[in-house]
Structures are given as structure tokens and as C-alpha cells.
Amino acid sequence: MPTLVSPPKNSYIFNTFMTKTELKQILIDYKSGKITEQQILETLTFLRSESLGFATIDHHRRLRQGFPEVILCEGKTPQQVAEIASRITSKKHPLLATRASNEHFKSVKRKIRTAHYHQFAHVITANEPKEPEQGKGIILVISAGTSDIPVAEEAAITAQVMGNPVEKLYDVGVAGIHRLLSQSEKLLNATVIIVVAGMEGALPSVVGGLVDVPVIAVPTSIGYGASFGGVAALLGMLNSCASGVTVVNIDNGFGAGFAASLMNPGSR
């Protein structure tokens, strides 16, 4: 059975687990005498990990990092994913589960009726924001080819669930560079750009040479034999001569979307 300390019944501050803004409000309320020191101590004690036996859920992560724990479904049974997802959403947190199959989603849907499955990206979401946060700049997600879109979609959905406005520009790789150059307005309006590419992985260098914002390069495993499952693209991106390009792991759209959200400084 899961173990978790119950919140104090006489406190109004336990309706949801806290964000940094909510914690700041608690401190303001304490300073003005609306809540006691003991209530604050009980709050911080309550924001602990929850053990399910097969998993330990870090409910404190949203306060530390601005977003709750994300589920990697790969290697987990549908029942395990559903139980973890249920615990996360029960605290009113947004849910993001990556590398999810249809079987994972069916199990989650039985517990969380509002869950959505983004089949192309293999991502499950729930409790996501209805609109982007005010003042957030645009994160632009670019894919070199159509085959790279599933990874690009994982990045885009991650950024959207974290409250960012997202635009997309797909199938504009270096084999037809005019397709990218004809969309220069999108490049100039973005505050962070994610570039997803397989094969030789050249597109992030091109984009990095055109803009003055952070570029996150995502190598994909798309390509023929000498691409070595994305290693060729990864090495090409790591050796980019364009300034301001940083690289995440092969097929790691989630990592790119999360990093882009942390980098997003606001509107230009």
C-alpha cells in the first residue's frame, strides 16, 4: 500500500501541491499572521515522496524544478504507468508520460478519464494548461524530415504542457534549404528553437547560423547504415561550428522540450 502523510485538516493550503509562486504566497501569509510556523513545517513535511512499492513518486519535484515528475513508460507495465499517473493527477499536477504505447494509454484512461494520447509522439497527457502562460516567448520546433516528426512532436507537446506557446516547422531539411529560408519570419519570432534531424544532422548548424537565440539540436535514429542509429547525426551536431547550439541525446524530444522551456525567457 502507498504511504503518504495526510495533510492537516485545519489548513487551507493543501488543495494542490505547491508551485514556487504558491510557496511564496504561503510565506507572505505567514509574515502577515494568517498561518502559523507549524503549518508551514507540516506543509514541507507533506511534500514528500510516495512509495508504491515498484516506484517512488517525487511529489516535491514541481516545487524544485517547476514541473512534476514525468513518466517514462518504456519498460513499465500498463498497470504500473496507470497507477503512477493516477497518483500524480490526484495532486492536481499536469501529467506527461513519454514512450507510451496504446496499451499504456488504455490502462491510464481507465483511471484518468481526461487523459489524451498523442499517438504520433507516443505521449500521454492530462491536466495540461488550456492556454500558454502570459509573457512566454515562442518555442519553435523544426524537423529536417517527415520521418523526424515523431521526435519533434514529443518535444512540442512537452513544451506545450509546460505552458509555452509552440510553433512548428516540419520537413525543411538541408536537401531543400529554400523551404527553411522561406519561413524566416518564424525563425526571427522565436525565443528558443528546437531542431530535430537524422541522417547527417546538418540542419541545426544552418539554423544556428541564422538566429540569435538558443538552438537545441536533437539527433534522431533516422538514416541508413552509416548513420549508426543516430550516432552520426549526434557527432555532427556536437561538432557544429555554429555558436549557441546545444545537443541532447538521440531521439530525446522530451529532453529538448523541457530544456527549451527552462531557457524560454519571455516574448521578444
LINHU-V455738 format. One record per pair of residues at least 12 apart in sequence whose ideal C-beta (glycine too) atoms are under 7 Angstrom apart, sorted by the first residue. I is the first residue (numbers start at 1). J is the second residue. D is the distance in whole Angstrom. If there is no record, write none. Layout:
<<I,J,D> <I,J,D>>
This chain:
<<2,50,5> <2,51,6> <2,52,5> <3,51,6> <4,50,5> <5,45,6> <5,46,6> <5,48,7> <7,46,5> <8,39,7> <8,42,5> <11,39,5> <11,42,7> <13,26,6> <13,35,7> <13,43,6> <14,46,7> <16,91,6> <16,92,4> <17,47,6> <17,59,6> <17,62,6> <17,91,5> <17,93,6> <18,47,7> <18,63,5> <19,62,6> <19,63,7> <20,63,6> <20,66,7> <23,63,6> <26,40,6> <26,43,7> <47,59,6> <47,60,5> <47,63,6> <48,60,7> <50,87,6> <52,83,6> <52,84,7> <54,80,6> <55,80,7> <55,84,5> <57,69,6> <57,84,6> <57,87,5> <57,88,7> <59,91,6> <62,93,6> <67,162,6> <68,88,6> <68,93,4> <68,94,7> <69,88,7> <70,96,5> <70,98,7> <70,254,7> <71,84,5> <71,85,6> <71,97,4> <72,98,6> <72,99,6> <73,97,5> <73,98,7> <73,99,5> <73,100,4> <73,101,7> <73,104,5> <74,99,4> <78,103,5> <78,104,5> <78,106,7> <78,107,4> <79,107,6> <81,97,6> <81,104,5> <81,107,6> <81,108,6> <82,107,4> <82,108,5> <82,110,7> <82,111,5> <85,97,6> <85,108,5> <85,111,7> <85,112,6> <86,111,4> <86,112,6> <89,112,5> <89,126,6> <89,127,6> <92,127,7> <93,127,6> <94,127,4> <94,128,5> <94,161,6> <95,115,7> <95,124,7> <95,125,6> <95,126,4> <95,127,6> <96,123,7> <96,125,6> <96,158,7> <96,161,5> <97,123,7> <97,124,4> <98,122,7> <98,123,6> <98,154,6> <98,254,5> <99,122,6> <100,122,5> <100,123,6> <100,124,5> <104,124,7> <105,117,4> <105,124,5> <108,124,6> <112,126,5> <114,126,5> <118,153,7> <118,157,6> <120,149,7> <120,150,6> <120,153,5> <121,150,6> <121,153,4> <121,154,4> <121,157,5> <123,154,6> <123,157,5> <125,157,7> <125,161,6> <128,161,5> <129,163,5> <132,163,6> <132,164,6> <132,165,4> <133,163,4> <135,266,5> <135,267,6> <136,163,6> <136,164,5> <136,165,6> <136,264,6> <136,266,6> <137,191,3> <137,264,5> <137,265,6> <137,266,5> <137,267,5> <137,268,6> <138,165,5> <138,167,6> <138,189,6> <138,190,5> <138,191,6> <139,159,5> <139,164,5> <139,166,5> <139,190,7> <139,192,5> <139,194,7> <139,260,5> <139,264,6> <140,167,5> <140,169,6> <140,186,6> <140,187,7> <140,190,4> <140,193,5> <141,155,5> <141,156,4> <141,166,6> <141,168,5> <141,194,5> <142,169,5> <142,172,6> <142,193,6> <142,194,7> <142,195,5> <142,196,7> <142,207,7> <143,170,5> <143,171,6> <143,196,5> <144,173,3> <144,196,7> <144,197,4> <144,198,7> <144,203,4> <145,171,6> <145,173,5> <145,198,7> <145,222,7> <146,170,7> <146,171,5> <147,198,7> <147,222,5> <148,196,5> <148,197,6> <148,198,6> <148,220,5> <148,222,6> <149,170,6> <151,196,5> <151,218,6> <151,220,5> <151,251,5> <151,253,4> <152,170,7> <152,196,4> <152,253,6> <154,253,3> <154,254,6> <154,257,7> <155,194,5> <155,196,7> <155,218,7> <155,253,4> <155,256,5> <155,257,4> <156,168,6> <156,257,7> <158,253,7> <158,254,5> <158,257,3> <158,258,6> <159,257,4> <159,260,6> <159,261,5> <162,261,4> <164,261,5> <164,264,6> <167,186,6> <169,183,6> <169,186,6> <173,197,7> <173,203,6> <174,202,5> <174,203,6> <174,206,6> <177,206,7> <180,206,7> <187,210,6> <187,211,5> <189,268,7> <190,213,6> <191,213,6> <191,264,6> <191,265,6> <191,266,7> <191,268,6> <192,213,6> <192,214,5> <192,260,4> <192,263,5> <192,264,5> <193,207,6> <193,211,6> <193,213,6> <193,215,5> <194,216,5> <194,218,6> <194,256,5> <194,257,7> <194,260,6> <195,207,5> <195,215,6> <195,217,5> <195,218,7> <196,218,4> <196,220,6> <196,253,7> <197,219,7> <197,220,7> <197,233,6> <198,219,7> <198,220,4> <198,221,7> <198,222,3> <198,223,5> <198,227,7> <198,230,6> <198,233,5> <199,222,7> <199,223,5> <199,227,6> <199,233,6> <200,232,6> <200,233,7> <200,236,6> <201,219,5> <201,232,7> <201,233,3> <201,234,7> <201,236,4> <201,237,5> <202,236,6> <204,217,4> <204,237,5> <204,240,6> <204,245,5> <205,240,4> <205,241,6> <205,242,5> <205,245,7> <208,240,6> <208,242,3> <208,243,7> <208,244,6> <208,245,4> <209,242,5> <214,244,6> <214,246,7> <214,263,5> <215,244,6> <215,245,5> <216,246,6> <216,248,6> <216,256,5> <216,259,6> <216,260,6> <217,237,4> <217,245,5> <217,246,7> <217,247,5> <218,248,6> <218,252,6> <218,253,6> <218,256,5> <219,233,4> <219,234,4> <219,237,6> <219,250,5> <220,233,7> <220,250,7> <220,251,6> <221,250,6> <221,251,6> <230,250,4> <230,251,7> <234,247,7> <234,250,6>>
